[in-house]
């Protein structure tokens, strides 16, 4: 089975220059396609698209529901019947899963409200509904709830009343320590594992991006989810958080680039305010790379202010091209490797932020450090030493990081 030449034409314009399958994926990974940017049907001698590779890429990059909707809506008459069946089955499966998550989010939000708890859902169903216009167009595997650190204990109890239990057990002392040093805890239920995440920070402390949760909560607004009113981040904060989340994972999946593009398209972002906050946090380069990838991969037209901003940093195009190439070939990273640490170092534009990142990288224990050794309460401060020892064994060349450009 091969896909027809008309689709091969959509991937053969040379705009991206990656594999035909990945180029086609980018062409259809948008809510609004239009006819611009899609080629006219090609002659019969066009090279065919490998459907197995195309589906693998769509699954890996988290865009299969969106791409399936677009192909079935626009090109179904040209597609082989077995390929149409695979697309439809995948899309319908995601519809069922997305509706379950959306209803579960409403159930949790209602229960938290009854308990007087303030929690703001972000990503997941709220992002799918607000940015994509349909929870069925984005795949997600958990629910992220942002809370104030002081509310964690009560939020944990409230989830327990709904049948959720922490995915990993911690003693009370270790849990208190993790509230200071960590940023999230996952919860399971009879429906599955890691279904809910309570987050009291957007990023782990080691990244040295001090975006205060209390300020995010104070600026939050309201949105509609399935006809129900739920809390949401402000448009500016939502876009900042999406850029940071993508950068944390080095933009390894196309869906994170799509999230940024669709948020820019649908949300009324105050660009002066957004750029001011990005500048204060020292993440102008991260935002610039995010916007560069949106333009490069999705052929997305940014608002003039955002486009001018993305062109300011001379480092952005080189970084963006490297990251786009790695994304196109489904590269993965070891998140405790020198290579990964060097990438994060290069993505920060201020030397002070780089040095804070290096310091926290060495001295901030992670979940792996807590799981590696079970220390009694009196020795919990020694987790910093555990972190240093494990990092030294895994990344012997870390000392050379500070000499990176």
N, C-alpha and C positions, 0 to 999 in steps of 0.2 A: 504493500500500500504506500502511495506517495500522495502528497498534497498537490493540487493543480498549479499550472504555471502562472495563473493570475495572482495567486498568493506569493509565488516565488518573486513576482515583479515587485510586490510590496517590500520585499527584503533585499532587492537587488539594485536599489537606486544609488548605493555607494555612500549614503549619508553617514552611516555608522562605520562600516568597514569591518564588522565582526562576522561571526558565522551567520549564514542565512537564517537559521532558526532563531538566533538571538535577535537579529535585526527585525524579524517578523514579530517576535514577542514584544519588542519596544513599540512597534507600529500599532499594536492592538491593545496595549496596556494603558488605556486612557478611557475615561468615562465618555468624553465627547471626541469622536473621531473626525467627523466631517469627511470630505473627500480630499481636502488638502493634505499633503504628506503621504497619501497612498497612491501608488502608481497605477496606471491603466493596465488592463490585462496584457500579459506579455505573449510573445509568440510561443509556439509549442516546443521550441528547443530550449526554453529556459530550464535551468537546473531545478530539480524537484526539492521540496522541503521534506526532511525526514520526520514523519509524524511522531515516532517514538522519542526522538531527541527533543522535538518541540514540546511535547507533553512533559518530558522530564524537566526541561528548563522552566516551564510554566509552574510546575509543582514546586521545584526548588526555590524559585523566586517569589512564591506566594501570590502570583497573579492569575492562577488558573481560573477562578470564578469570573474575574473581569474579562479575561481574554475569551473564555468560553461564551459569555454573553454576547460579546462583540462579533465573534465568528458566526455564532448561530443566528444572530439577528441579520447580519449583512451578507454572509457568504455560504449559508447552509446549502443552497442549491448546487454549489460547486464541490462540496466536500464529500468524500467517500462515506457511505452509510455507517460503517463501523466506527469511523472517526467521530461522526456526529453523535453516535450512541455514547462513546466515551466522554465527549464534552458535556452532553446533557446529563449523564449519570453523575459526573463530578459536580456540575453546577447544582443539581437537585440535592445532592448530599450536603453541600455547603449551605444551602438554604435551610435545611433542617437543623444543622448544627448552629448556624448563626441565630436562628429564631430561638433555639433553646438558651443560648448565651444571653440574648437580649432579654428574654423573660426572666432569667435568673438574676440578671443585673437589676431589673426593676424590683424583684423580690428583695434583694439585698438592700437596695436603696431605700425602699419603704420601711424595712425593719430598722435600718440605721436611723432613719428620721424619727421613728417612734421612740428610739432609745436616746434621742437628742444628740446623735453623733454626726459630725460634719465629715463627709468623705466625698471626694470628687473623682468620678470615673473618667479615665482618658484612654486613648487608643481603643481597641476593641469595638464594641457595637456603637458607642458614641461617635467615634471617628468615622466608622462606616456610614452611619446615618447622616452626619453633618457634612462630611467632605465628599462622599461618593453618592449620597442620596438614596442608598439602599443597603441594608445590612447584609444582603446576599452577595454584594459585589466585592467584599473583602473577607479573607479568611483570617481567623484568629483562634488561638488555642487557650486563652485564659482571660480573666477580667482583672484589670489593674485599677486599684483604688488608692488615691493619694490622701493621706491623713496626716494630721499633726502628730509629732512623736509622743506627746503627752496623752494622746487618745488611743495609742496602740492597745493597751491592756483592755479597755472597754470594747474596742473594735474586735479584738480577738474573742472576747466573751460573746459578743453579738453574733459573730460567725459561728461560734460553737452552738448557739441556740438554733441555727439554721442547718446544723449537721456537718459543719466544716471543722476539720482538725488540722493542726500544723503538719506540714509534710515532713519536717525534721523535728525531733524532740530536742529541747534545750532545757537545762536546769534554770530556775529563776535567776540565778546569778549570771549565767552565761547570756540569758536573754536580755538582762539589763545592760550587760556589756555590749551586746550586739546592737541594741538601740542607740548606743553612742557611736559605734564604729561602722555599723552596717547601714543598709538602706531599704531592705525589703524582707518579707517572709511569705512563703507560699503555703497554700492550704489545699487539702484534699477533701473529697466527699465520696459517697457511695457511687457517684456518677463518674468519678475519675480522679486522677492525680494532678496536682499543680493547676487547679482550676481558678483559684483566686490568689492574687498577690496584694498584700497590704504594703504600701510603700510610704515611707516617711521622708525619703529623699528621691529626687528624680534620677540621680546618678550616685554611685559609690563615692565616698569622700576622696578616694585616692585621685580622682580625675581633676580635683582642684577647680571645680566649677561650682561656686557657692550660691546656687539658686535656692533661695530660702522658701521652704514649703509654706510657711505661714503667710508669706506675701502672695504666693500663687493662690492659696485658698481665699485670701481676702479679696483678690481681684476676680474670682470666678463668677460666671454668669449661669444662665439656664438655657437648656435646649430641649428639643422634643425627641423622644425615643419611642417609636411605636404608639404615638399619641399620648405618651406620658411625659410629664415634666421632670427632668433630671438636671443635676448640676453639671457644669462643664468648665474647662479652663477658658480664659479669655482668648480671642483669636491670636493675639500677639504671643501669649504664653504657650498656647498650643503649638504654634509654628516653631518657637524656640525649642520646646521639648522634643518635637519630632526631629529637628535637625540634630539635637544632642543624642537622641536615641540612635539615629542612623550613624552618626560619627562614632559612637561607642562600639558599634559593630562594623565599622569601616565600610559602611554602605554595601555590605555583601549581598543584599537581596534587592531586587528591583522594586518590590512593593514599598520599601521605605522611601525610595525616590518618588514613587507614585503618590504616597501619602503627602509628601511636601507639595508636590505639584497640585493635587486636588484641593489641599487646604488653601493654597494661594488663590486658586480659581474660585472657590466658593465662600471664603470668609472675608469679612470686611476688616482687613488688617490695617491698623494705623502704622504706616511704614516709618514715620519719624520715631514713634514710640518704640517700635520693634527694634530698629537699628540702634537706638539709644541703649536699650537693655542689653543687646548683644555686645555693644562696645563696653559697657560697664562690666559685663561678665568675662570679657576677654575671649569671646568666641566668634569674632568677625570672620576669621579664616574658616571655621567650621561652617558657618552660614554661607560664606562665599562658595565653598566647595559643593555644598548641598545645592545651591542655585545653579552652579555650573553644570552639575550632573543632570539636573532637571532639564536644562536646555539641550545638553549634548545627547542624552539618551531618549528623551520624550519629545524633542522638538517643540518644547513648551515655551510660549512667549510670556516672559515675566513683565510685571508692571515696570515702567521706565525707572522709577526710583530703585527698585530691587535690582534691575539689570545693571544700572550704573554702579551700584554698590558691589555687585559680584565681580566687576571688572577692575576694582581698585587694587586688590592685592595681586602683585605680580607672581606670587607663588601658587595661586589658585589653579591656573590652567595646567601646569605641570603635575600638580598633585591630582587634579581631577582626571587627567588623561590616564595616569597610572591606575587610579582606583577604578575608572570605567573599564579598563582593559582587564583588570583582575575580576571585576564583577561579571563581565561577559563570559569569562571562562570558569565561572563558579568557584573561584578561589576561596579557600577557607584559611582561618588564622588560628594559631594557638594563642589564646588570650593571656598566657603567662610566658610569652616568649620575648626575646630581645627585639625581634622583628616587629611585633605588635607595639611594644613600648616605644620603639623609635617612631612609629607612625603617629601615635598620640602626641609625642613630643613635637613632631613637625607640624601638627595641626594647631598648635597654640602659638599665637603671634607675639605674646609678651614674655620676655625672659623670666620675669618674676613668677608668672603662672607656670612656666616650665619647671622652675626650680621647686615650687611648691608641689607640683605633680611628682617630681622625682623623690622628694622627701616623703610624701604620703605613700607613694608606691612602695617604698622600702619598709615603712613603719606601720602601715594600716593593715591589720589582719583581715582576711577575707573568710568566706564560708568554708573554703577548703582548709584553711589553717585551723579553724575551730573543729572541723571534722577529723583532722589528722591526729590531734592529740586531745585527750580529755583531761583537762586540768582541774584540780579542786578549786573551790572558790577563793581560797587565800592566795593561789598562784595565778589567777586569771590575768593580771598584768603581764605575765610572761608570754602571753600570746604574741606580743610584739617580737620577742626573740624567736618564737616558732616561725613567724612570718619571715624574718630575716634569714633564718637557716634554710627554710624551704626555697626561698627565692634564690639564695646563693647557689644551691644545688641545681636548680632548674635553669637559672640565667647567669652563668658564670661571667659573662661579658657585660653585665649591666653597668659596671663602673664607667664604660666608655660612652654611655648614653649622653652624658652632659657635653661631650665633644661633637655631637651631631649638629648639622647646620640647622 
